[in-house]
Structure formats: structure tokens, C-alpha cells
Amino acid sequence: MTRRLLTARVILFASGFAAPLIGHAQTFKMEKFDIKGEGGTDYVAVEAATGRVFVSRGTHMMVVDGASGKVLGDIPNTPGVHGAGIATKAGHGFTTNGGDQTVTMFDLKTLEVVKQIKVGPGLDGIMYDEPDDKIILTNHSRPIGTLTAIDPKSGDIVATVELEDTAPEGAAADGKGHIFVNNEGKNTIQVIDVKTWKATESWPLDPCKGPTGIAYDKASNRIFSGCSNTSVVVDASNGKIVASIKNGTRVDALGWDPSKKLIFIPNGGEGNVTVVHQDSADKYTVVATVDTFAGAKTIAVDPKTHTAYLFQPERGPAPAPPAGAEPPAKGRGGRGPQGPIVAAWFIAIRP
């Protein structure tokens, strides 16, 4: 069902950084698999315990073996799906379905649906907060964005937090009673107290614009915020920006491998990933730029295999409008009609 198309070993440098990086350069193997199927995409998520990768496809969620690129299963009826949260200990996974304002709770072993959880409008980001044992949703709701916490065992909603922005994106937990949320519209990080479920701090992220992906490093107590052009590193104790990282555009997620001390920033605009090494808490070096595929802007890292995963459909030309017809209206993001999907690229970046 799957077909391996390309294996490439790459060692490329970000423009302007080649001279000082000779001692830090790293090599990575990039593999692409055409996993077929219909539907666009948003987030990917990896289950480290099994190496399975959950790939959103608009109305369903594909489950792929990260090692081989083989499609293992599919979770249907997830309209407007954005991403998956994986709670391995509880044996449940969850998807955010923006189309019908629900979260699908499913059994991780069988992939069978356990129940549909009605949440509300704006469902988008999702992550598993392991230290606090909660599934965390970040919702583009109106009139203000919210964070929702769900019990991964029962599927019950246990808390809803109002945020300062209508466009909250990624969330990360520090295991010390805090959740950090990137606000894409206001260019801030908000700090959520998990005891009171209240927002307690708001930290500006300049020079970061439009923060989306986020990760937390326990060893250094640092937050990594992925942003187009310039990503930032934040001291989680006080909100101070301690470093900035040059990368590409259309960043919509961020991956972190704590044992290898590598940050993976997916640049959808350029079709590559900026790989950054954490030399110390406040020092970061770009060690490679790995070519992927144009548009691939979200990413997930398996901390056991140290593999980073992306996904992006490839489309053919849009069909021509009938003679004399009015030009078709542009859709989301000013995009015109899209052509048919001709390939569905599941991408693995391996050490």
C-alpha cells in the first residue's frame, strides 16, 4: 500500500552560518513515503511507545508505522481534524475535530472510537501533558481563545481557561504545575497554573512573530517557541528571551529531542527543516538544514528513535474554469482552487 520513493543523506547549512558550524555539523537521512489517501493535513503526532505516527487528513486520521511508512489503520469521521493527543498510559488517543466541535476519544490498541466529546468552537491544537496527566486543547474560539483540559482516562472535561488571544497555538508543560501557551496573534506566551486553572503571566516574545510550535526542556528550564523567520528560547522561570534562532517561514510546529539536544523547526515556505543543537541553556547552533517538501510545516519527534516526522500532500494543477465563467473565489489564506492530490508524502528525518 505504501511506496518508498526517496532516501537522501543531507548535510546542508543555513545561509550565513556555514563558517562557524564546521565543528557542529550533523548528518541526517531523509526518507519519503507516498501513503496515498485523500484530504489535506495539519498536525502529526507520534506515539513513542509503539513508533506509530498519527497523520491528520481533513476528515480522518491515518495511522502509520514510522519505521516503514506502512499504513496501519485509519480513524474515520473526524471532520475538520487538526491533530491527535496520545495518552499511552491511559490507553487512549484524542483528536480535535474543528468541523463538528468535538473531540474523538479512541482506543490506542484497536483504534475503535470510545466516545465523542462535545467541546465547542475553534478546536485546533492538542497535546498530552504527561506530568499532570491531562489532554490539553488550545482553541481558536470566540470572543476569546481558550484552553481545555480533559481527563485521559474518562474523557471528562475538567477545566476551561480563558486566554488573551483568539489564536492560541502550541502548549507545553514543565511538570512543576505550569502550562505554557503560544499566542499567535499577540506574540506572547501565557503561563497557566494547573492548580487553579488560571492564566498567571503573559510574556512578550519579540523578535518572534506569530509563535506556533512549542517545546519545554526540563534539564535547562527553557521554552522553545517556533516562529517564522526567527524562533526564540525563553527562560521558563521569568519569561526572559535568552536566545534567538534564524529559520525559514510558515512554521506551524516545533520538535524537540531532549537526549540529543536537538530542535527541529519545519519551514513550510522553503520545504525544509532547520535543525538546531542546544550547546548550553542559552547558546544554540544551527547544525543542518534538511530538505523535505514544500508546504510541510508541522512536525513530531520520537524521543526513542530520534526520528522527526512530517507530512504533506502533493497536488496537481487546479482544473481550468469553464469558458466564460467568473474567476473562482479565493478560499482560506487567499488560496484559489486546489488541484487533485497526486501523492501524500510521509517524511522521516533519521539520525
N, C-alpha and C positions, 0 to 999 in steps of 0.2 A: 504493500500500500504506500510505502514511502520510498523515496529515491535519493540517495546521496549524490549531490551534484558536484560539490567542490570542496576540496581540502586545500588550505593555503597556510603556509607558515609566513608570518609577517613580522617585520621589525621596522617600524616607521616612527619618525619623530614629529612631534608637534612643531609647527613653524616657529622659528625663533628660539627653540630650546635645545637644538642639537648639540651645540658646543659643550655646555656644562654637563650633559647627560651621559657621556660615554661610559662612565663607570657604573651607571644605574640602569642601562638599557636592558629590557627583558623581551623574550620572545614568546609568542602565543600561537597556537594552532587554531584556525577558524574553519568550522565546518558548516555547510548549509544543506538543509534537507527540505524538499518540497513535500509538505504534509497534506497538500490538497485541501479541499473543503471550501465552503463559502463563508462570506462575512468578513467585515473589517476587524479591527482589533483595538485594544487599549493596553491593559496591563498583562504581564506574565507573572506567574508565581511558581516557586519551586518548593517541593517537599523534600527536605534534606534526608529524611529517614528512608525514603524509597528512591530518590532520584527522579521522581516524576515531575513534570512541568505542566502547569495549567495555563492554557492559552485562550484568551477571550476572543470570540468570533462573532460579536454582534448580537446573535440570538441563541448562542450555545457556547459551551466551554469544552474545548478539546483537551484531552489528557495524553501527554506524550512522554515516552521514555527518553530521558535526557541523554543517555549513553548512546542510543542507536538511532534516535529520531523516529522510532516506530510509534504510530498512534495506538494507544492502549484502550481508549474509551472516549465517551462523549456525554456531557450533561446537557440535555435539551431544555427548551422552554425557559431561557434566561434572557428575556427581551431587554435590549439595551445594556447588555452586561459590560461592566468595566473591569473588574478584577476578582481575585479569589484570595481568601484568607484561610490558612491551613493550620488547624489546631490538632496536631498529631496525637497528643496525649489524650484528648477527649475523643478522638476518632472521628472528628467532623471537619468538613470544609464548608465554606460560605462564599456565595457570590453576590456582588452588588448589581442589581438589575434596575437600571435607571428607567427602563421603559414602562414598568408597572409598579415602581416604587417599593419593590420587595427585595428581600434577601433570601436566596435559596440555601437552605441548610441540607447538606448531603453526607452520606456515609462514606468515609475515605476508602474503606475496603471494597465496597460494592459499587460505589458511585450512585447509589439509589438516593432519591430525594427523601429526606426525613420530614421536612415541612417548609412552607413558605412563611416568611416573617414580614409582616407589613410594617414598613419603617416610615416612609414619607418621601417627598420630592428631593431631587438633587443627588441621589446616590452616585458615588464616584469611587473615591479611594477606600482601600481596605487593607488591614494588616492584623497579624496576630501579635498581641502584646503578651509575650511569654511570661515575664516576671509577675505580671498582675493577672495572668490567665484570663484575658479578655480579647474578644474580637473587636477591633476599633474601626469605625466607619468615619470618613470625612465627607460631608455632604454639601454640595453646592445649592443649598436650599435658600429660599427667600422668605422674609425680607433679610435674613441674616444666615450665614453658614453655621452648621452645627457639627458636633462630634457625637457619635452614638457608640455606646459600649454594650456589647452583647455577651452573655454567659455562653461559652462554647459548648458546655455540656447540655444545657436545657434549651438554648436558643432564645432565652428571655432577654428583653431589653432591660438593662439595669441602670442606665444613666443617659441623659442627653445634655450636652453642654453648648451654650451659645458662644459663638466666636465673633471676631471683629470684622470678618471678611466674608463675602459671598462665594469666594473661591478658595476654600481650604484644600490643600493637596495632600502630600505625604505626611505620615505620622511615625514617630519612633519613641520608644520608651527607654528610660535609663535604669529601671529596676530599683530606683530609690523613691518611687512614688510620684514620678513626673512623666507626662507625655508631651512631646514637642511636636507642634503642628506648623507646617509651612503655609503661609497665606500668600497665594499667588498675586492677588490684586493689590494688597497693601505692602508687599515686600517685607513681611515680618515673620518671626517665629513667635507663636504663643505657647506658654507653658501651662499645662493642665495639671492640677493637683488631683490625684486619683482617690484621695480620701474624701474630699469634699465635692469632687467633680465640678470644679470651678476653674476658670482661667485666672491665673495669678500674675502673669508677666506678659509683656509684649516687647520683643527685641527687634529693632530695625536691622536689615540685612545689607544695606548699601555697602559695596557696589553691586550686589546681586539684584537682578531684576527678574521678577516672575518666578520665584522659587517653587519647585515642584517636588522632585525626589529628595529623600532624606534618609540618613542613617545615623546611628549613635555608636560610638566606640567606648566601651566600658573601661578599657585599660587606660586611656588618656583623658577620659571625660570630655570628649569632643563630639560635636554635632557636625555632620557634613550636609550642606544644602546644595542641591543641584539646580543650576540656573543657566539660562542661555548666555553664552559668551564668557561669563565669569561666575564660577561657583565659589562658595565660601566655607570656611571652617570656623566654628563658633565654640567658645569656652562655655560648657553647659552649666558652670557654676554662677556665671554672671552675665552671659549674653554678649560678651566681647568678641568681635571678629579678630581672629589671630592669624589668619592666612587667607589668601585668595588663589584661585586656580583658573588658568585660561583654558577654555574648551570651546566647543562649537555651539551650534544653535539648535532650536527645537528640542531642548532637553525636557523630558517628561518623567524621569525616574532617576534612581541612582543605586548602584550596587556597592556593597562593602564586604570584603573578605578579611575578617579580623586576624586570622592566623598568618596570612600572607601580607597583611597591612596594605592592601590594595583597594583603591576606589575605582569604580567603573562608571564613567559618565557617558551615556548614549547621546550622540549628536544626530538627531533625525535629519536635520538640514543638510549635513555633509555625508551622511551614511557611514559613520564610523563611531568608534568608542575611544574616548580618552582614558588611558589607564594611568593612575597616579599612585605613587608609593608614599606612605607615611614614614618619613625619615625620623621624625620625633613629633611630639604633640603639636608643635607649631611650625613644622617645616615639612613641605610636600614637594615631590619631584615628579613631573610627567615622565614616564618611562617608555611609553609606546602609544601609538595611535593605530587601532586595528580597524581595517575596512570591514563593513558589514553590508548594509543595503539601504538605499535612500528611503527615508521615512521611518526607519526603525529607531524609536525614541524612548521605549521603555525597556527595562532590564531587570533580571533577578539573578542572584549569585547563590550557588550551592556551596555552603561552607565546608562540606565534607569532601567534595571532589574538586573544589576551587574552580568550577566551571561557571561562566556567565552565559545567560540565555537571553535571546531577543526573538522577536517575531515580526514579520512584515509581509503582507500580501503584495504581489506584483500585479498591476493591472495593464491591460492592453488599451489601445486607443478608444476614446469615447465614441459612440455611434454618432454619425452625422445627423443633424436635424432634417426633417423633410423639407423639400424645396418650398420656399416662401413662408416657412414657419418663423414665428418670433424667436429670437435667441432665448435659450432656456435660462431660467432664473438661477442665480448662483446660490449654492447651499451654504452649509456651515463653514465658517472661516473664509468665505468668499470663493469657495471652490465650485467649479462648474460640474457638469455631469461627469461621472466616472465610467471608465470602460470596464469590461468584464475581468474578473480575476483569472490570470493565466498561470500563476504559481503562488504558493503560500510558503514563504521561506522561514523555516525554523532554524535559528542560528545559534551555534555553540562556540564560545571562545574558551579554549582549554589551555592550561599551562604546559 
